[in-house]
Amino acid sequence: MMTDQSAPQIHLWAFLQGIGHYPSGWRHPQATPAEVFTMDYYRRVGRLAERGRFDAIVFGDQLHSRGAGGRTSERLAMPTLDPVTLLVAMAAVTEHVGLVATISTTYNSPQMLAERLATMDRITGGRAGWNIVTSAYATTAGNFGEEQMPEKSARYANAVSTVAEATRLWQQAEVPIPQGRPVFIQAGQSGDGRDFAARTAEAIFCPAATIDDGIAFRTDLRQRIAAVGRNPDAVRIMPGLSFILAPTEEEALAKDAALLELADLDLCIEYLAESLTVDLSGQDPSAPIPLEHILENTLAPREDIAKVLAGPASKGISLGDFATAYVRTPRGHNVFRGSPEQMADMMIRWVDAGACDGFTMQPAWMPGELELFVDQVVPILQEKGRLRRNYPGKTLRDTLGLGPLEADLAA
Ligand SMILES: Cc1cc2nc3c(=O)[nH]c(=O)nc-3n(C[C@H](O)[C@H](O)[C@H](O)COP(=O)(O)O)c2cc1C
């Protein structure tokens, strides 16, 4: 097999939200949904990610409540536990893999998040990363005694000052933390989000359904990064990649179809309802998409929702058909279905085309699909010289190959 040691290395992150990224993933016969509440599960998947030489493990946060009566949590089974707690548990059984916690600037004081992240960086020997989010779900506000979430540009303005204040606290710490501060990561799509990323982030997590989407996003971000005087090569762009693997493409497609079949109509509608932040429980699945009801009741920005729904609604597509199709493209991320060789080739093609620097892996179900990736795709990438066999150092900054800390970032 051809080995090219000078070719760009592919960065890998494991986004281990809940129990996999397909809404029906937890219903896979070999899925172990109850285990996500056990320490054993986190030990196992933490070691697995390190065996696969992933840069980092990432957990999102979820500060909002799910629907009343436990409706959503019963069906979707996407428990989102506190990221810092999970990552520290995994740190105890790993040595190198980075640990990226999503922490909102809208609902944490700079002092509090600086303290938690400094503790993480210290006790992990410099493996902490901070996915800086501003929180997207309007229902979060109620959990903090507020009626409304601040509007998006105000949230991003607050993110800038929160990052600056936290940075000041880390710089003034009497005993410096191992990395000086955690690695800054960002996930956000809007113009405000992209500008914030360009000024602040060292790695960016985004959806890119196709190679062209990836090229467009990465090109745009690299331009924004250069425009603020930073080096675009010092920022890693890491789109999500969901996947279903099997020995042949045909078998992978059959496996994918069987998994999607496990998403019954109720579950599909529930998943869509959560994405739209609107209650769809009383709606007739065979009737057209109830656009007016959705726009009147959604807690998300109406323009964003209209953009997604106006086309399908004008074609008279039914709510049930739309919801069933929607679960097949999990939140706009690319979904790969095929053999390990095809997957390795696809990943190399994307990186070589400038569509990304690596991938945020989102297994369709856990932990089996992640195990398949580590056992079958990772060795191919290593043989082709595109994935490290060993970690270069101890810190997440070393692992990402980021070079020296940009001193004035977010100042
Ligand atoms: C791939 C991705 C993952 C995200 N994960 C989280 C999360 O776990 N918690 C959260 O509060 N916001 C999360 N966000 C939300 C964004 O960080 C941002 O706060 C929100 O989307 C509004 O900004 P935007 O319109 O610029 O995307 C995520 C966004 C993206 C694109």
The ligand as an SDF file (V2000), in Angstrom:
LIG
                    3D

 31 33  0  0  0  0  0  0  0  0999 V2000
  -22.2470   21.3620   15.1390 C   0  0  0  0  0  0  0  0  0  0  0  0
  -22.7870   22.2490   16.2500 C   0  0  0  0  0  0  0  0  0  0  0  0
  -22.8310   21.7770   17.5830 C   0  0  0  0  0  0  0  0  0  0  0  0
  -23.3340   22.5810   18.6020 C   0  0  0  0  0  0  0  0  0  0  0  0
  -23.3930   22.1040   19.9030 N   0  0  0  0  0  0  0  0  0  0  0  0
  -23.9430   22.8900   20.8720 C   0  0  0  0  0  0  0  0  0  0  0  0
  -24.0920   22.4230   22.2130 C   0  0  0  0  0  0  0  0  0  0  0  0
  -23.7280   21.3040   22.5460 O   0  0  0  0  0  0  0  0  0  0  0  0
  -24.6570   23.2570   23.1230 N   0  0  0  0  0  0  0  0  0  0  0  0
  -25.0900   24.5080   22.8020 C   0  0  0  0  0  0  0  0  0  0  0  0
  -25.5910   25.2190   23.6670 O   0  0  0  0  0  0  0  0  0  0  0  0
  -24.9760   24.9660   21.5420 N   0  0  0  0  0  0  0  0  0  0  0  0
  -24.4210   24.1970   20.5790 C   0  0  0  0  0  0  0  0  0  0  0  0
  -24.3150   24.6740   19.3100 N   0  0  0  0  0  0  0  0  0  0  0  0
  -24.9000   26.0010   19.0570 C   0  0  0  0  0  0  0  0  0  0  0  0
  -23.9650   27.0950   18.6290 C   0  0  0  0  0  0  0  0  0  0  0  0
  -22.7800   27.0280   19.2930 O   0  0  0  0  0  0  0  0  0  0  0  0
  -24.5230   28.5100   18.7070 C   0  0  0  0  0  0  0  0  0  0  0  0
  -24.5410   28.9130   20.0240 O   0  0  0  0  0  0  0  0  0  0  0  0
  -25.9140   28.5820   18.1170 C   0  0  0  0  0  0  0  0  0  0  0  0
  -25.9960   27.7040   17.0510 O   0  0  0  0  0  0  0  0  0  0  0  0
  -26.2670   29.9640   17.6260 C   0  0  0  0  0  0  0  0  0  0  0  0
  -25.3100   30.4510   16.7500 O   0  0  0  0  0  0  0  0  0  0  0  0
  -25.2230   30.2230   15.1780 P   0  0  0  0  0  0  0  0  0  0  0  0
  -26.4790   30.6810   14.5720 O   0  0  0  0  0  0  0  0  0  0  0  0
  -24.0200   31.0490   14.8270 O   0  0  0  0  0  0  0  0  0  0  0  0
  -24.9940   28.7500   14.9010 O   0  0  0  0  0  0  0  0  0  0  0  0
  -23.7970   23.8830   18.2790 C   0  0  0  0  0  0  0  0  0  0  0  0
  -23.7390   24.3320   16.9630 C   0  0  0  0  0  0  0  0  0  0  0  0
  -23.2430   23.5560   15.9500 C   0  0  0  0  0  0  0  0  0  0  0  0
  -23.2010   24.1100   14.5450 C   0  0  0  0  0  0  0  0  0  0  0  0
  1  2  1  0
  2  3  1  0
  2 30  2  0
  3  4  2  0
  4  5  1  0
  4 28  1  0
  5  6  2  0
  6  7  1  0
  6 13  1  0
  7  8  2  0
  7  9  1  0
  9 10  1  0
 10 11  2  0
 10 12  1  0
 12 13  2  0
 13 14  1  0
 14 15  1  0
 14 28  1  0
 15 16  1  0
 16 17  1  0
 16 18  1  0
 18 19  1  0
 18 20  1  0
 20 21  1  0
 20 22  1  0
 22 23  1  0
 23 24  1  0
 24 25  2  0
 24 26  1  0
 24 27  1  0
 28 29  2  0
 29 30  1  0
 30 31  1  0
M  END
$$$$
